[in-house]
Amino acid sequence: MTRFANVRSVCARSLAALVVAALSCALVLTLPARAFAHPDPAPTAPGSSTAVDPALTQTVSGDEQLAPAGTPVEISSGHVDMGPRLTDAGWDFLVRDDSGAAPVWRSVDDVVFRVGDAARMEVPATDAYSFIHASGPAYVIPQQQLADVVWLGWNTQDPGVVSRVNGDVALTYGGHAGEGQFTAFVDSGNFSGPTLLWNSEVATSQPVHVSLNTHTHANWVFTQPGVHLVRLTVSAQLTDGTQVEKTVTLRFAVGANTSADAARAAQWPSGSDGAAATGSAADNARAGQSGGGQSGTAQSGANGAQNPAGGEAEIPLRWVVIGCAGAVILIAAGFIGARASRRRHQAAALAARTQTRDSAEGEESCRH
């Protein structure tokens, strides 16, 4: 009986281990992915989606302040959105500066986004992020908010836009001027890999279709410091059938030594209306660089969103599944083996009892 009890105990433990392995697989498959690692310990890596940030549940009202055009500002930290606004004055594409006590809508031409050294991060050395061509740490405006780094996203929450637009809003990338490469992508954090939105090395327009009354953040990646210009167009169809659009140029001063005045003075390269920009933007701004600072020159870009690594982005999930399946198979094999061993012991015990009984009956017969 003790032997059978031990076998039953082994079977029970094997079955419990099988259940634990299955639960562990389910837990692993729900863990968030992380896009970048900070050179120094960082509180949160961009691209991870461990929770919905409270700022993403914001409400935009129709009576928010509008700063007078020609009011220059440099924004180096805090929450900022760009987005369309539809008022009696018409369709516009503005920056909603939420970095202060109350949100203020500003002209895009008045704003310089400072991307300082706190935004420097290492690019993962994996195929999933191979579309980022950086020779060292890149400058990243992250998908999730980090201290001392501007948090730039977009929204389609203006009441005029929500009430009068028919369908989605198109946010179309139209080019980049600046040193190195510019990319923007989102990471859903479910092992699906990054979804590339815009890439300066792709010399075509790259539209992203945005639903009404939504608020989104992405990873904005610059591989080199300097003055960077990014051209975007926001367009939509109104409920009366009117087509509206507005094209703006976002200005970034990337790196601690890049002059905000140089970024503000930089002009979009003349004769470059498409996604492939030329090298003149930072040349126009070079005189404004601070002494000893890093200079910028320029260079060039669904629903245009795409998986940059194709099937490669699925590799991490595939290996997790294979590993979990292998563990389950091994444990199941142990469980089946234990059951087979139990049956052999039972058969041997039954044979022993039968032999003992036959022997006893034989001895009894001899005595008679």
N, C-alpha and C positions, 0 to 999 in steps of 0.2 A: 504493500500500500504506500509505503514511503516513497518508493521509486516512482509510482504513478503520480503521487502528489507533486514530486519534483518536476516531472514532465509537464504536468498541467501548469505549474508555476512558470516554467520556461515559455510555454505557449502563450500564457497570459501576458508575460513581459514582452514577447515579440509582437503581439497584437497591439499592445499599448505603444510600443515604439513605432509601429506602422502608422498609428493615428497621429502621433507627435510629428512624424516626418511629413505627413500630408498637411498638417496645420502649418508647419514651418514653411513649406512651399507656398502655401497661400499667403503667408505673411511676407515672404521675400518678394513675391510678385506684386505686392501693393506698396513696396518701399519707393520713395521718390528718387528720381535721378538728379545728379548735380552737374551743372554745366562747366564751371570753372573752379579752380583752386586759387586762393589768394596767396601771394608770396609769403605773407605773414598770416597767422591764424585769423580767420575772418568769421564773424558771427553767422553769416548766411551766405552761401554761394549763389550767384545768379543762376536762374534757370530751374532751381529746385522749387517744388510746389507743396511744401509741407502743410500750408494753411492758406486760406484766403485772407489777404491783407485787408484790414478794415477800410483802408483808403479806396479799395476797389468797389466798395458799396456806396460811394459818394452820390450825392444828389446835386444836380446843377439847376440853379434857378434863373429865371429870365431877367432879374433885376440886379445881377452881379455887376460890380464896378468895371468900367472900361477906361483904361489909362489913356490919356491923350497921346496921339501919335507923336513921335519925336521925343519920347521919354526913355532914354537908354537905361538898360539894366543888365547886370551880369549875374547869372544864377549858377551857383556852384554846389548847392545841396538842396534837399527838400523835394517835395512833390510838384511836378509840372506836367500838364497835358497840352497837346496841340489838338485842334479840332475845328470843325466848321461851326459857324454861327450865322443864323438867318434872322435878320431884323428888317425893319422898314427901310434901312439903308441898303439892304441887299445881302447877297451871299458873301461870306468872308471866311478866311482861314487864319485863326489867331492862336496865340499861346495863352492858356489858362494857368496863370502863376498861382499855385497854391502853397508856395513855400513860406508865406507870411501868415499873419493872423487871420486874414480873410482873402478869398480868391479874387484875383484881378485879371481881367482879359487884357492882353497886350498885343501890339502889332509885332509880327514875327521879325520885321526889320530892326526893331528896337532891342531884341534879346540876343545875348551871347551866352551860350551854355559853356560853362567852365568844367572841363573834365580833367581834374587834377591827378596828382600821383597816387592819391588814395584809391583811384579807379584801376590801377595797374594790377593785372591778374595773369597767371599762367594759363595758356591754352592747353587743354587736355591732349595728350599725345595718342589719340585714338582716331580710327577711321571716321567716326561719326562727326568729328569736328575738323576734318581735314580740309574743309572749304575755307578755313581761316588760315591765311598764309602769313604768319607772324614768325619772325626770327627770334623773338624773345617774348617777354610779357606784353600783352596788349592792353589798351585802355578800354574799359568796359563800363558803359552805363547799364546797370543790371536790370533783369526782369523783376527782381525783388529789391526792395529798398535797402541800401547800405548807408551807414553813417558817413557824412562828409562827401557824398557822391550825389550829384543831381539824379533824380528819379524821373525819367522822361517817358511818357506814354502818350496815348491819344484817347479821345472819347467822342461819342456822337450823341451826347446827352443834352445839348442845348434845346430848350423847349420849342423854339422855332423850327429847328431841324427835325425833331421828333414828330411834330404835328404836321409838317408840310412836305416832307420827303417821301417819295413813293419808292419803296424798296430799300436796297442797301446803299451805303456810301462807298465810293471807290477812293482808296488812298494809293496813289500811283507814284512810285519812285521814278525820278527823271534824271538822275545823275549825281556824281560826286566829284568834288575838286579838292585835292589835298594829298599830302604825302602818304604813300602806302595804300592799303586796302581798307574799304569800309564794308561791313556786313551788318545785317540785322536779322535776328532769328528769335523764335520762341521755343521753349522747351516745356512740354506738358508734364514732365516728371513721371511718366508711366512706362519707362523703358522703350518708348517709341522713337527716341532720338530727337534731335533738333529739327525744327521745320524752318527752312531758310525762307526769309521774306524778300530781302534785298541784298544784292551783291554787286559791288562796283566793278567787278571784272566781267560782268555780263552787260554787254553794250546794247541793251534793249530796255524799254520801259517795263516795269514790274509792278502790276497792280495787286492790291490786296482789297478784298471786298469786306466791308465792316457793317455788321448789323446795326440797326438803329438802337439808341439808348443803351449802348455798351461802353465799357471802359477797359482798356487793354494796356499792358506793358510788355516790352520786349527787351532783348539784349542788343545794345548798339555797340559795335566793336570797331575800334580804330587801331590799326597795327603800328602806326607811327604817330609821334607828337607833331604839333604844328597847327596851322589854320586849316579847318575843314569846312567845306560847304556841302550841304545835301539838299537837292531840289526835290520837292514833293508837290503833287497836285491833288486836291480834293474835289471830287465831282459827284453829282447826283442828278436824278430827275425828280422834279417837284410833282405834287399831286395834280397840278394843272397842265402837266406835260412839258413844262419849261426845263431845259437842260442848263445846269449851272456848274461852274467850276472856278477854282482859284489856284494859281501856282505861286509857291513861296520858296525862299531859300533859307534853310536853317543854318545858323552860324555856330561853330564849335571852336573854342580855344582849348586844344588838347595838350596837356602837359603843363607843369607848374610854371615854366618860363615862357610860355606863349602869350603874347600880348592880346588882351581882349579888344583893344583899340584896333589892332591889326585885323582881327576877325571881323570887327564891325565895318572896317573900311574896305575889306575884300569884295571884289565884284565877280559875279558869275562870268566865266570865260566868254568873250564875245564870239558870236557865230556858233556857239555850242548850245543848241536847243534840245538835243536829245539826251539819251542816258549816258553817252560816252563823252565825258568832259575832257578838256585839255588841261595843260599844266600851268595856266596863267593865274589862277586864283591866289595861290600863296605867293607867287612872284609879285603880284600887285600889293600884297600885304607885307612883304618882307621888310620893308623899311620900318614897320611898326614893331618888329620883334625886339624884345628886350635884350640888352647886351648879354652875350654868352648863351642865349637861349637856343632851343632847338628850332630850326627853320622848317617851313613847310613849302613844298612845291605841289603841283596838282597832278591828278591822274583821274581816270574814269571812276553803271551799272552798266491771285493768279488763278481766275484766282492765282496769281503767280507764285504762291507759296509752294515749296517743294521740299522733299526729303533729300538733303544734299548727299547723303551717303548711300542712297538707294537701299538695297537689301542689307547692306552692312550695318545699318542702324538697328537691325533686328538681332544681331549676333549676341549681345549680352543677354537678352531674354531667352534666346534659343539655348544657350549653355546653361542658364539657370534651370530651365525646364528639363534638359537632359540630365543634369546633376541630380535634381530632385527625383526624377523618374528612376535613375539608377539606384538611388538610396532606397526608394520604395521597393524596387525589384529585389534587392539584396535582402531587405528585411522580410519581404514576403517569402523568399526562398528559405530563409531561416525558419520562418513560421511553418512552412510546408514540411521542411525537414524534421522539425520537432514533432509534428503530427505523425509523420511516417515512423519516426523512432518510437513514439508512444504505441503505435499499432504493433510494431515488432515486439515490444516488451509485453504488450497484452497477449499476443499470440504465444510467446514463449511461456508466459505464466500459465495460460490456459493449457498448453501442452504438458507443462510440469504437473499441473493439478490432475490432468487426465491420467498421466503415467502413474502418479502416486495412488490414485483411486484404483487403477487396474492392478497395481501391485498388491494393494490391500485386499482386493477381492480374490486374487490368486492365492494369497496366503490363507485366507479364510477357507477357500475351497480345499486346500491341502489338509487342513486340520480336520475337516469332515471326512 
